[in-house]
Amino acid sequence: MITVDEFIKLLSEESSWTEGEDFGGNEELLLRKNCARITHRYLQKVLDEPDEVSDLPSCRVIRDLFDCRICTPHVIQVIAKGIMYPRKRGPIWLFEGNDEVTRDEALIIVDSIKNVSLRHTEK
């Protein structure tokens, strides 16, 4: 597993972009919903990447999309950008925002953030 602080450091050693943000405690384990929030804010504040406006996932497809209303816009963007994905559980798709992110998953996410060609928008 990886902590919030470790993930932020994987993104950038320079962390002034995190000022004014509430990503949870630095020593807390990184949850998928917090990973989506951190990732989206990094894309906006550091990479100046515009939000996706079409082909956005919906709650009809991803059943738990609105479980965390604060996280929802961030989750939608990382899914639409092909950085993170929902998971198929039986016949339904779930984001599972309260699940912990492994170090290997975090490294894949960071690679996708920094190298747009690694992103997959079709699943």
C-alpha positions in Angstrom: 0.0 0.0 0.0 1.0 3.6 -0.4 0.3 6.7 1.7 -1.2 10.0 0.5 2.2 11.7 1.0 4.1 9.0 -0.9 1.7 9.4 -3.8 2.1 13.2 -3.9 5.9 12.8 -3.9 5.6 10.3 -6.8 3.8 13.0 -8.7 6.2 15.8 -7.8 9.0 16.5 -5.3 7.8 20.2 -5.5 4.5 20.2 -3.5 3.5 23.9 -3.4 0.5 22.9 -5.6 -1.0 21.0 -2.7 -1.3 24.2 -0.6 -5.0 24.9 0.3 -6.0 21.3 -0.6 -7.4 18.8 1.8 -6.3 15.4 0.5 -6.5 13.7 3.9 -3.7 13.0 6.3 -0.3 12.6 4.8 0.3 9.3 6.6 -3.1 7.9 5.8 -3.3 5.0 3.2 -4.2 6.3 -0.2 -7.8 5.4 -1.1 -9.0 5.3 -4.7 -11.3 8.4 -4.2 -8.4 10.4 -2.7 -6.1 9.3 -5.5 -8.7 10.5 -8.0 -8.9 13.9 -6.2 -5.1 14.3 -6.0 -4.6 13.2 -9.6 -7.3 15.6 -11.0 -6.0 18.6 -9.0 -2.4 17.8 -10.2 -3.6 17.7 -13.8 -5.4 21.1 -13.3 -2.9 23.0 -11.2 0.5 21.7 -12.4 -0.1 20.3 -15.9 -2.8 22.9 -16.8 -4.7 20.1 -18.5 -8.3 21.0 -19.4 -11.2 18.9 -18.1 -12.9 16.4 -20.4 -16.4 17.6 -21.5 -17.7 14.7 -23.6 -18.0 11.0 -23.1 -18.1 11.3 -19.3 -19.1 8.3 -17.3 -22.5 8.3 -15.7 -24.1 6.8 -12.6 -26.2 4.6 -14.9 -22.9 2.8 -15.8 -20.9 3.3 -12.6 -23.3 2.6 -9.8 -21.3 4.1 -6.9 -20.2 7.2 -8.8 -22.0 9.6 -6.3 -21.0 7.8 -3.1 -18.6 10.6 -2.4 -20.1 13.8 -3.7 -16.9 15.8 -3.1 -14.9 13.2 -5.1 -17.4 12.7 -7.9 -16.1 15.4 -10.4 -12.5 14.1 -9.8 -13.5 10.5 -10.3 -15.4 11.4 -13.5 -12.3 13.2 -14.9 -9.8 10.4 -14.2 -12.1 7.8 -15.7 -12.8 10.0 -18.8 -9.1 10.6 -19.2 -8.3 6.9 -19.0 -6.1 7.2 -16.0 -8.2 5.2 -13.5 -11.0 2.8 -14.2 -14.1 1.4 -12.6 -14.2 -2.3 -11.8 -16.7 -4.9 -13.0 -18.4 -6.7 -10.1 -20.8 -9.3 -11.5 -23.1 -7.4 -13.8 -22.3 -3.9 -12.5 -19.4 -1.4 -12.6 -18.2 0.2 -9.4 -15.4 2.7 -8.8 -14.9 1.4 -5.2 -13.5 4.7 -3.9 -12.9 3.4 -0.4 -10.5 0.7 -1.6 -6.8 1.2 -0.9 -4.4 1.9 -3.8 -1.3 -0.4 -4.0 2.1 1.0 -4.8 2.0 -0.8 -8.2 -1.3 0.8 -9.1 0.0 4.2 -8.0 3.0 3.8 -10.3 0.8 3.0 -13.2 -1.4 6.0 -12.5 1.6 8.3 -12.3 3.0 6.9 -15.6 -0.4 7.6 -17.2 -0.5 11.1 -15.8 2.9 11.9 -17.2 2.6 10.1 -20.5 -0.7 10.7 -22.2 0.0 7.9 -24.8 -0.4 5.4 -21.9 -4.0 6.5 -21.2 -6.8 4.3 -22.5 -10.1 5.9 -23.1 -11.9 2.8 -24.3 -12.5 -0.2 -22.0 
